[in-house]
Each structure stands twice: as C-alpha cells, then as structure tokens.
Amino acid sequence: MGWRYHKCITISAMVRLQTKSRNFLPWIRRHKFLSLFCVIVLLVIGVFVYEKVALELNRLAFKSAQHAIDTVYADIAAKVGQPDDYKVSNDCSRSNVEFGQGPLSCYVGTSFIYGVVDQSEATSQFKTIQVLVGLHKDLFKPTKNLSSAITSTLVVDSYYYSAQDFYSVKNLDCTIKYIYDTPREIDLAIKDTSKKPFQVNVDCYGPARDGFYPLAY
C-alpha cells in the first residue's frame, strides 16, 4: 500500500505542475510586452555577469603569470646564484590601427643578468635554467620544442647570440629568451665588466579586458 500511495502523490504533483504551466502560458500571451521586457532584462543581467566573470578570470591570469615568473626566478636565483642585476616590468599597450584604438594587451615580465667568462659558461647556465624551469611544468607548459643551444645570427653587420623557448601560463603566451653578449638586445648591466653579459628575459603577454597595468606608449 505504501508504495502505491507515494506513487499517487508523485503523479498528483506532476499533474498540478503541468496544470500551472498551462495556466502560465495564457498569461504570457496576454502580457507579451511585459514578458519581452523580462526576457531582455534577464539577457542584460546575464551578459553583465558574464563580462564581470570574464574580467576577473583575465585579471587572475596575469596575476598567475606573475606568480609563476616569481616562483621560477626565485628558484633560479637560489640554484644558479643571485644575478648581477634584475628588473620587473608590467604594462599594457594598444596595437596601432588606422582609425581609433586597437585591442588592448598586457605584459608581465622579469629580466635578470649574469656575468660569464665566455659562451661556454653562458650555455651551461642556459641549460641549467632550462632544467629548473622544467621542474615547474605545472606553471610553465612548453608549447614548442625547447631550444637546444644558444645560436648566432648575423643581422646587418652584427652577430646576435640567443635562444628562445615558448610556454603557456593560464592561457597567456610566455617566452624565455636567453641573450649572450649582444649589446643591442641587453638593457641590464653586469658588475664585472671584464666578463660577458648573459641576460634572461621571462615574459608573459596576452589580450586584456582592462588596463591592469600602466599604459605604455
């Protein structure tokens, strides 16, 4: 008897729900403009909530990238040694377009420099840093095969010595560029000028929904 009673109660509830739904449809037909207004309000609220959530996720992506860079930098400084100099950069910019303003993008990065005896020592540090970054695959996910060596490229009348690896951090594009003894590409100074400069740039960048950092021109 018990299960029959509960079954009857369930069927009765479903019937009442269907009856209410049928009763509600005529009300919608009689109040078309009010119903349309309610739908528009709900859509506007939905878009507003989506934009707020998307903005916060975008902001968190850049914060996560900065945290990832700080974590890797601290590990490198502990294992390789304190660099001669370093700098932290973060800014936003708009691409150049013919009319109006282009899309906004932001950038976070840390650069640091060591003095090395020669390219062989720079290569050794380059390999060590690659290994240390590889220990943080939960933060820096490689998007291409890693560079195997610091190579030279002749540009006009000067040689550029560098290597570059590509990663992803929270859907932002990131690069780690290793630069050896190329003055035009180096903006930090070493302490011992009898040595050669070896600079590392760790950068993350991507589209931004707001100006999270100062706007660079």
N, C-alpha and C positions, 0 to 999 in steps of 0.2 A: 504493500500500500504506500509506503514512504516514497519510493522512487516514482510512483505514478503521480503522487501529489506534487513533488518537485517538478516533474515534467510538465504538469498542467500549469504550474506557476510560471515556468520559463516561457511556455507558449503564450500565456496571457500577457506577459511583459512584452514579448515581441509584437504581439497584436497591437498593444497600446502604443508602442514606439512607431509602428507603421502608420497607425491612425493619426498620430501627432504630425508625422512627416507629411501625410496627405493634407492635413489641415493647414500646414505651414505654406504649402505651395500656392494656394489661392491668395494668401496674404502677400506673398512676393509679387504675384501678378497684379494685385491691386495697388501695390506701392513700388512700382518699377523704378521711379527716380530715387526714392529713398534707398532701395536695395542697391542700385547702381552706385549711389554715393557711399554706402557702407563698403562695397567691394573696392572702390577707389581708395578709400581711407585705409583699408587693410593692406592694399598693394603698396601705398606710400610708406606705411609703417614697416612693411616687410623689406622694402628697398633701403630704408633708413637703417634698420637693424643690420642688414647685410653689409652696408657700407661701413658701419661702425666696427663690426667684427673683422671685416677685411682690413681696415685701417690698423686695428690693434695687432692683427697677425703680421702685417707688414712691418710694423714697428718692432715687434718681438723678433722678427727675422734678422733685422740689423743688430739688435742687442745680442742675439745669439751668436752672430758672426763675430762681433767684437769680443765676446766671451771666449769663443773658440780661438781667436787670434791671441788673446792674452794668455790663454792656457798653454798654447804651443810655444809662445815666446818665453814664458817662464821656464818651461822645460828645456828649451834650447840654452837659455842663459845659465841654467843650473848644470847642464851636461857639457856644453861647449865652452862656457865661460861668459862672463859679463862682456858685452860688446863695448867698443870704444865710445860709441855714441848711438842714440836711437831717437826716433820721433813717432808720435801717434797722430794720425790725421783722420779727420772725418768731415765731409762736406757734401753738399748737394749741388746739382747743376741742371741746366736745361739745354737740350741739343739745339743747334742753330737751324731755324726754318725761315723760309722767305717771308711769311706773314705770321704775326703773333708769336706765341711761345711754344717751344717744343715740349715733349714729355719730360717729366721730372725724374731724375735718377739720383741715388745717393751712394756714397762710397765710405767705407771704413778701412783703415789700414795701419800697419806698423812697419817701420823700416829700421834696420839696425846694421851696424858696420863693424868689421874686424880688420885689423892689420895683419897681413900674411906675408911670408917671405917670397913666395912665388906661386905660379898657377897650380903646382902640385899640391901645396898646402890648401889653396882655395878649393881644389877638387875634393880633398879629404874632408874639409868642413862641409862642403856641398853634400857629399854622400852621407855624412853623419846627420845633418839636418833632415835630409830626406827620410832616413830611418826613424828619427824622432817624430816627425810629422806622421809617418805611417803607423805609429803607435796610437794615434788618435783618429782612427778611421770612423769612430762614432761621431766625430766632429767634422773632419775634412774627408770627404768622399771623392776619390780621384774620378775625373770624367774622361781622361785620356791616359795613355801610357806615360809613365814618368820619363823625364829626360835621363839619358844615360851618362852625359858628360857636359862640361862647360865647353862650348864651341865658339870659334871665332868667325866673324862675318865682316867682310870688307865693305864699308859704306863710304863712298867717295874716296877719300884718302886716309881713312882711319879704320882700325880694326875694333870691332865691338865683341867683347868676350862675355857670354851669358848663357844661361839655361833657364827654362821656364816650365813649371808644372801647373796643371789645371785641376781645380777641385770644385765641389759644390757644398755649400753650407746653408741649410734651411732654404733651399731653392734660390739662393743667391750664387752668382758666379764668383769664383775666387781664383786667384793666381798667386804663386810664389815664384818670384823672379830672383835669380842669383846673378850678380854682376861683378865681374872681376876686372879691375884696373881699366875702367872705361870712364874717364873724367866727365864726358858729356852726359852720362847716364847716372852719375853718382852725385848726391846732394848732401852727404854727411862727411864728416872728417875723421881721420884716424889720428891717434895720439903720436905714434912713432912714424914720422914722415920718411924714414929710411925703408919702410915696408910698403907693400902694395895694398890698395883698398879692395876689400871684398864686401859688398853690400847685399843685403837680402831685403826684398820688399814683399810683404804679405798683405794682399789687398782683397777685399770683397766688395761687390757692387751689384746694383740691380735697380729695376723700376721702383719708384717710391710714390706712395699715395699722399704724402705730405712732406714738408720740409723738416725732416727730423734733425738736420744739422744746418749750420750756416750755409748760405747760398754762395757758391764760388762763381766768379765771373771770368 
